[in-house]
Amino acid sequence: MNLKCLKLLGVSWKRSIINKMSNRSDFIVISDMVAANSKILDVGCDDGTLMQMLRDGKNVDARGIELFPDRVNLCLAKGLSVVQGDANNDLAMYPKNSFDYVILSKTLQSMLQPKETLEELLRVGKRAIISIPNFGHWKVRLYLAIHGQMPVTPSLPATWFNTENIHLCTINDFLKLCTNMNIKIIKSVALDKNGKVLNFANRLRSVNLIGEQAIFLLEKTNHE
């Protein structure tokens, strides 16, 4: 997504944010899924780029939780409300329905218990937004077939022995998990390597093959 497209969307983010988004096209999709003036929690918020986007572009009340203290400090320097904590354990401290949206961007695969994490996200938030790298992408399959080794790609840049990704999945895997957990998928978007949106409708097999990443807007089936 280039600067011209961002201007057409009516946003006016700082150049530093736009530069960051050149490697995080999922942020644009996530921003589109979040309603203006809502309250969000960004889990694993890194340096706060997404929070800053949503605060400045959507006027949201943005909160974050981040494991690494140096990244927390970067967020605080931007005037963001972020606490240091481990989402594997600390989500339990948040009351039910504390946020309109809880966001987990390209972090689910690094959680110790992804299924339990999804349950917590949808307890803490009225809706959850998840983005994942797709381990079913054709380049990943081809690399495994030819080299017989775990692949290193732009969306999966770390080697197997030093990666934070411990629960990699395909788009199909994630959809099946949502079905098994009785989670309603409000919206699903897949992106190719250039950030181009791929249509899910009646094209699941091809989307799972050529989509490098996917973003999902989720909701509990039964509201309490």
TORBATOR-56117 format. One record per residue (C-alpha): residue in three letters; chain; z, x, y. Coordinates in nm, 2 decimals. Last residue first. Layout:
<gugus>
+-------+-------+--------+--------+--------+
| vexse | dokol |      z |      x |      y |
+-------+-------+--------+--------+--------+
|   ALA |     A |      Z |      X |      Y |
...
+-------+-------+--------+--------+--------+
</gugus>
This chain:
<gugus>
+-------+-------+--------+--------+--------+
| vexse | dokol |      z |      x |      y |
+-------+-------+--------+--------+--------+
|   GLU |     A |   2.76 |  -2.27 |  -1.28 |
|   HIS |     A |   2.38 |  -2.25 |  -1.29 |
|   ASN |     A |   2.21 |  -2.27 |  -1.63 |
|   THR |     A |   1.88 |  -2.09 |  -1.65 |
|   LYS |     A |   2.01 |  -1.79 |  -1.45 |
|   GLU |     A |   1.74 |  -1.66 |  -1.22 |
|   LEU |     A |   1.51 |  -1.36 |  -1.22 |
|   LEU |     A |   1.25 |  -1.21 |  -0.98 |
|   PHE |     A |   1.06 |  -0.95 |  -1.18 |
|   ILE |     A |   0.88 |  -0.63 |  -1.08 |
|   ALA |     A |   0.65 |  -0.43 |  -1.31 |
|   GLN |     A |   0.54 |  -0.07 |  -1.34 |
|   GLU |     A |   0.24 |   0.14 |  -1.45 |
|   GLY |     A |   0.04 |  -0.18 |  -1.54 |
|   ILE |     A |  -0.27 |  -0.09 |  -1.75 |
|   LEU |     A |  -0.16 |  -0.17 |  -2.10 |
|   ASN |     A |   0.11 |  -0.43 |  -2.05 |
|   VAL |     A |  -0.11 |  -0.60 |  -1.79 |
|   SER |     A |  -0.40 |  -0.60 |  -2.05 |
|   ARG |     A |  -0.19 |  -0.78 |  -2.31 |
|   LEU |     A |  -0.03 |  -1.01 |  -2.06 |
|   ARG |     A |  -0.36 |  -1.13 |  -1.92 |
|   ASN |     A |  -0.33 |  -1.51 |  -1.93 |
|   ALA |     A |  -0.16 |  -1.52 |  -1.59 |
|   PHE |     A |   0.01 |  -1.18 |  -1.52 |
|   ASN |     A |  -0.23 |  -1.08 |  -1.24 |
|   LEU |     A |  -0.22 |  -0.71 |  -1.15 |
|   VAL |     A |  -0.12 |  -0.61 |  -0.80 |
|   LYS |     A |  -0.27 |  -0.27 |  -0.68 |
|   GLY |     A |  -0.01 |   0.00 |  -0.63 |
|   ASN |     A |  -0.25 |   0.28 |  -0.70 |
|   LYS |     A |  -0.12 |   0.35 |  -1.05 |
|   ASP |     A |  -0.13 |  -0.02 |  -1.14 |
|   LEU |     A |   0.12 |  -0.28 |  -1.03 |
|   ALA |     A |   0.27 |  -0.57 |  -1.22 |
|   VAL |     A |   0.43 |  -0.88 |  -1.06 |
|   SER |     A |   0.65 |  -1.14 |  -1.21 |
|   LYS |     A |   0.80 |  -1.44 |  -1.04 |
|   ILE |     A |   1.07 |  -1.70 |  -1.12 |
|   ILE |     A |   1.15 |  -1.56 |  -1.46 |
|   LYS |     A |   1.42 |  -1.78 |  -1.61 |
|   ILE |     A |   1.68 |  -1.60 |  -1.83 |
|   ASN |     A |   1.75 |  -1.75 |  -2.17 |
|   MET |     A |   1.89 |  -1.41 |  -2.29 |
|   ASN |     A |   1.63 |  -1.40 |  -2.58 |
|   THR |     A |   1.35 |  -1.50 |  -2.34 |
|   CYS |     A |   1.46 |  -1.24 |  -2.08 |
|   LEU |     A |   1.47 |  -0.97 |  -2.36 |
|   LYS |     A |   1.12 |  -1.07 |  -2.47 |
|   LEU |     A |   0.98 |  -1.03 |  -2.12 |
|   PHE |     A |   1.15 |  -0.69 |  -2.10 |
|   ASP |     A |   0.99 |  -0.57 |  -2.43 |
|   ASN |     A |   0.65 |  -0.70 |  -2.32 |
|   ILE |     A |   0.67 |  -0.50 |  -2.00 |
|   THR |     A |   0.75 |  -0.19 |  -2.21 |
|   CYS |     A |   1.09 |  -0.03 |  -2.24 |
|   LEU |     A |   1.28 |   0.29 |  -2.18 |
|   HIS |     A |   1.65 |   0.29 |  -2.25 |
|   ILE |     A |   1.78 |   0.64 |  -2.19 |
|   ASN |     A |   1.61 |   0.73 |  -1.86 |
|   GLU |     A |   1.83 |   0.98 |  -1.67 |
|   THR |     A |   1.59 |   1.25 |  -1.78 |
|   ASN |     A |   1.68 |   1.61 |  -1.86 |
|   PHE |     A |   1.60 |   1.64 |  -2.23 |
|   TRP |     A |   1.30 |   1.40 |  -2.24 |
|   THR |     A |   1.12 |   1.57 |  -1.95 |
|   ALA |     A |   1.13 |   1.40 |  -1.61 |
|   PRO |     A |   0.83 |   1.25 |  -1.42 |
|   LEU |     A |   0.82 |   0.90 |  -1.57 |
|   SER |     A |   0.62 |   0.71 |  -1.31 |
|   PRO |     A |   0.41 |   1.01 |  -1.22 |
|   THR |     A |   0.38 |   1.09 |  -1.60 |
|   VAL |     A |   0.56 |   1.32 |  -1.85 |
|   PRO |     A |   0.51 |   1.19 |  -2.20 |
|   MET |     A |   0.75 |   1.23 |  -2.50 |
|   GLN |     A |   0.56 |   1.45 |  -2.75 |
|   GLY |     A |   0.31 |   1.39 |  -3.03 |
|   HIS |     A |   0.04 |   1.55 |  -2.81 |
|   ILE |     A |  -0.25 |   1.32 |  -2.87 |
|   ALA |     A |  -0.09 |   0.99 |  -2.97 |
|   LEU |     A |   0.21 |   1.03 |  -2.75 |
|   TYR |     A |  -0.01 |   1.12 |  -2.45 |
|   LEU |     A |  -0.24 |   0.83 |  -2.53 |
|   ARG |     A |   0.04 |   0.57 |  -2.54 |
|   VAL |     A |   0.19 |   0.70 |  -2.22 |
|   LYS |     A |  -0.15 |   0.69 |  -2.05 |
|   TRP |     A |  -0.21 |   0.34 |  -2.18 |
|   HIS |     A |   0.10 |   0.20 |  -2.02 |
|   GLY |     A |   0.35 |   0.06 |  -2.27 |
|   PHE |     A |   0.64 |   0.26 |  -2.13 |
|   ASN |     A |   0.62 |   0.04 |  -1.81 |
|   PRO |     A |   0.85 |   0.16 |  -1.53 |
|   ILE |     A |   1.09 |  -0.11 |  -1.43 |
|   SER |     A |   1.17 |  -0.33 |  -1.13 |
|   ILE |     A |   1.44 |  -0.59 |  -1.13 |
|   ILE |     A |   1.52 |  -0.86 |  -0.88 |
|   ALA |     A |   1.82 |  -1.07 |  -0.96 |
|   ARG |     A |   1.91 |  -1.42 |  -0.84 |
|   LYS |     A |   2.23 |  -1.61 |  -0.76 |
|   GLY |     A |   2.40 |  -1.27 |  -0.77 |
|   VAL |     A |   2.72 |  -1.14 |  -0.93 |
|   ARG |     A |   2.67 |  -1.33 |  -1.25 |
|   LEU |     A |   2.30 |  -1.26 |  -1.27 |
|   LEU |     A |   2.35 |  -0.89 |  -1.22 |
|   GLU |     A |   2.63 |  -0.89 |  -1.47 |
|   GLU |     A |   2.42 |  -1.04 |  -1.74 |
|   LEU |     A |   2.14 |  -0.80 |  -1.67 |
|   THR |     A |   2.38 |  -0.51 |  -1.70 |
|   GLU |     A |   2.50 |  -0.64 |  -2.04 |
|   LYS |     A |   2.14 |  -0.63 |  -2.16 |
|   PRO |     A |   2.08 |  -0.29 |  -2.02 |
|   GLN |     A |   2.39 |  -0.12 |  -2.18 |
|   LEU |     A |   2.42 |   0.24 |  -2.07 |
|   MET |     A |   2.20 |   0.20 |  -1.77 |
|   SER |     A |   1.91 |   0.45 |  -1.71 |
|   GLN |     A |   1.63 |   0.21 |  -1.81 |
|   LEU |     A |   1.77 |  -0.05 |  -1.57 |
|   THR |     A |   1.73 |   0.19 |  -1.27 |
|   LYS |     A |   1.37 |   0.14 |  -1.15 |
|   SER |     A |   1.49 |  -0.09 |  -0.88 |
|   LEU |     A |   1.80 |  -0.30 |  -0.95 |
|   ILE |     A |   1.84 |  -0.57 |  -0.68 |
|   VAL |     A |   2.11 |  -0.83 |  -0.66 |
|   TYR |     A |   2.00 |  -1.13 |  -0.46 |
|   ASP |     A |   2.18 |  -1.42 |  -0.29 |
|   PHE |     A |   2.51 |  -1.23 |  -0.32 |
|   SER |     A |   2.87 |  -1.29 |  -0.42 |
|   ASN |     A |   2.76 |  -1.55 |  -0.69 |
|   LYS |     A |   3.06 |  -1.45 |  -0.92 |
|   PRO |     A |   3.30 |  -1.20 |  -0.78 |
|   TYR |     A |   3.23 |  -0.83 |  -0.77 |
|   MET |     A |   3.47 |  -0.60 |  -0.97 |
|   ALA |     A |   3.27 |  -0.63 |  -1.29 |
|   LEU |     A |   2.98 |  -0.45 |  -1.12 |
|   ASP |     A |   3.20 |  -0.14 |  -1.13 |
|   ASN |     A |   3.16 |  -0.03 |  -1.49 |
|   ASN |     A |   2.79 |   0.06 |  -1.56 |
|   ALA |     A |   2.73 |   0.03 |  -1.18 |
|   ASP |     A |   2.93 |   0.36 |  -1.13 |
|   GLY |     A |   3.06 |   0.38 |  -0.78 |
|   GLN |     A |   3.03 |   0.52 |  -0.43 |
|   VAL |     A |   3.01 |   0.24 |  -0.17 |
|   VAL |     A |   2.73 |   0.15 |   0.07 |
|   SER |     A |   2.72 |  -0.04 |   0.40 |
|   LEU |     A |   2.43 |   0.12 |   0.58 |
|   GLY |     A |   2.45 |   0.29 |   0.92 |
|   LYS |     A |   2.17 |   0.54 |   0.84 |
|   ALA |     A |   2.43 |   0.82 |   0.80 |
|   LEU |     A |   2.62 |   0.60 |   0.56 |
|   CYS |     A |   2.31 |   0.59 |   0.34 |
|   LEU |     A |   2.27 |   0.96 |   0.34 |
|   ASN |     A |   2.64 |   1.00 |   0.26 |
|   VAL |     A |   2.60 |   0.77 |  -0.04 |
|   ARG |     A |   2.32 |   0.99 |  -0.16 |
|   ASP |     A |   2.54 |   1.29 |  -0.15 |
|   PRO |     A |   2.82 |   1.10 |  -0.33 |
|   PHE |     A |   2.60 |   1.01 |  -0.64 |
|   LEU |     A |   2.67 |   0.69 |  -0.81 |
|   GLU |     A |   2.54 |   0.44 |  -0.56 |
|   ILE |     A |   2.65 |   0.08 |  -0.47 |
|   GLY |     A |   2.48 |  -0.10 |  -0.18 |
|   ARG |     A |   2.52 |  -0.38 |   0.07 |
|   ALA |     A |   2.25 |  -0.54 |   0.28 |
|   ASP |     A |   2.31 |  -0.85 |   0.51 |
|   VAL |     A |   1.94 |  -0.92 |   0.55 |
|   ASN |     A |   1.74 |  -0.92 |   0.87 |
|   LYS |     A |   1.41 |  -0.92 |   0.68 |
|   GLY |     A |   1.23 |  -0.62 |   0.82 |
|   ASP |     A |   1.51 |  -0.40 |   0.95 |
|   ARG |     A |   1.78 |  -0.49 |   0.69 |
|   LEU |     A |   1.53 |  -0.52 |   0.41 |
|   MET |     A |   1.36 |  -0.19 |   0.48 |
|   GLN |     A |   1.70 |  -0.01 |   0.54 |
|   MET |     A |   1.82 |  -0.14 |   0.21 |
|   LEU |     A |   1.51 |  -0.02 |   0.04 |
|   THR |     A |   1.54 |   0.33 |   0.19 |
|   GLY |     A |   1.91 |   0.35 |   0.12 |
|   ASP |     A |   1.92 |   0.71 |  -0.01 |
|   ASP |     A |   1.97 |   0.61 |  -0.38 |
|   CYS |     A |   2.05 |   0.23 |  -0.39 |
|   GLY |     A |   2.17 |   0.23 |  -0.75 |
|   VAL |     A |   2.25 |  -0.14 |  -0.73 |
|   ASP |     A |   2.12 |  -0.29 |  -0.40 |
|   LEU |     A |   2.33 |  -0.59 |  -0.32 |
|   ILE |     A |   2.17 |  -0.86 |  -0.10 |
|   LYS |     A |   2.27 |  -1.13 |   0.14 |
|   SER |     A |   2.00 |  -1.34 |   0.29 |
|   ASN |     A |   1.86 |  -1.36 |   0.65 |
|   ALA |     A |   1.50 |  -1.35 |   0.53 |
|   ALA |     A |   1.42 |  -1.43 |   0.17 |
|   VAL |     A |   1.37 |  -1.15 |  -0.07 |
|   MET |     A |   1.07 |  -1.16 |  -0.30 |
|   ASP |     A |   0.83 |  -1.00 |  -0.04 |
|   SER |     A |   1.08 |  -0.71 |   0.00 |
|   ILE |     A |   1.07 |  -0.65 |  -0.38 |
|   VAL |     A |   0.69 |  -0.64 |  -0.38 |
|   ILE |     A |   0.69 |  -0.38 |  -0.09 |
|   PHE |     A |   0.96 |  -0.18 |  -0.26 |
|   ASP |     A |   0.76 |  -0.17 |  -0.59 |
|   SER |     A |   0.51 |   0.06 |  -0.41 |
|   ARG |     A |   0.77 |   0.34 |  -0.43 |
|   ASN |     A |   0.58 |   0.67 |  -0.40 |
|   SER |     A |   0.40 |   0.59 |  -0.08 |
|   MET |     A |   0.71 |   0.39 |   0.01 |
|   LYS |     A |   0.89 |   0.70 |   0.12 |
|   ASN |     A |   0.62 |   0.76 |   0.38 |
|   ILE |     A |   0.66 |   0.41 |   0.51 |
|   ILE |     A |   1.03 |   0.45 |   0.54 |
|   SER |     A |   0.99 |   0.78 |   0.74 |
|   ARG |     A |   0.73 |   0.61 |   0.97 |
|   LYS |     A |   0.98 |   0.35 |   1.07 |
|   TRP |     A |   0.93 |  -0.01 |   0.96 |
|   SER |     A |   0.73 |  -0.26 |   1.18 |
|   VAL |     A |   0.64 |  -0.54 |   0.94 |
|   GLY |     A |   0.38 |  -0.81 |   1.01 |
|   LEU |     A |   0.22 |  -0.81 |   0.67 |
|   LEU |     A |  -0.11 |  -0.71 |   0.83 |
|   LYS |     A |   0.08 |  -0.40 |   0.97 |
|   LEU |     A |   0.19 |  -0.31 |   0.62 |
|   CYS |     A |  -0.17 |  -0.34 |   0.49 |
|   LYS |     A |  -0.29 |  -0.10 |   0.76 |
|   LEU |     A |  -0.01 |   0.15 |   0.68 |
|   ASN |     A |  -0.12 |   0.17 |   0.32 |
|   MET |     A |   0.00 |   0.00 |   0.00 |
+-------+-------+--------+--------+--------+
</gugus>
